[in-house]
């Protein structure tokens, strides 16, 4: 019988002492998408959205200053909203890459055989499938999130602890929410269809829904797991 684990990385204030990886993980992607939606609707950004946007600009080394007000023309609002959405996409992709590469390296260090399929588009999940003796692990990595499902006779807690340790080593503070049931939108990661591997099925089947945007009419990841906080 398999069990699902989720890892979520929540934003924290950026500090001058953070490494670049830590600073990227501290950026709240959903806040950026929300800012884009606010601009497109002709509404002023909240103070939290402005602060997050400025912080991300610093982290990514961007020079463009994006401003919008109710008096801004519709065309300029559209351009500004697209710019903010593009920044959110870039942040989401970088967060996903940092988490996925850490998970892959951790698993390989623990003698797992790993298949990795990059998510590609910002709203997709990167797929990871790993085997070790009789153990089988499937993982979906999104911006600020890892969902992992493990099957096998060995201690699942030890597998989770290993992943958590790897994530902590790149600067994340980790809180664990375990054994959360699937949400009915498609069952477990092992049930996903597609190929040639389940890592491919993850990338093809799962999509991240950003708050502040129109919900996607597609399958989302099952609910369950570990929660991660970057700090």
DANOR-V534266 format. One record per run of one state. SS is the DSSP state (H for helix, E for strand, - for the rest). FROM is the first residue (numbers start at 0). LEN is the number of residues. If there is no record, write none. Layout:
{{SS	FROM	LEN} {SS	FROM	LEN}}
This chain:
{{-	0	2} {E	2	8} {-	10	9} {H	19	6} {-	25	3} {H	28	12} {-	40	6} {H	46	14} {-	60	13} {H	73	36} {-	109	3} {E	112	5} {-	117	6} {E	123	1} {-	124	1} {E	125	7} {-	132	2} {E	134	8} {-	142	2} {E	144	7} {-	151	4} {H	155	14} {-	169	2} {E	171	4} {-	175	2} {E	177	1} {-	178	10} {H	188	3} {-	191	6} {H	197	8} {-	205	1} {E	206	1} {-	207	19} {E	226	4} {-	230	1}}
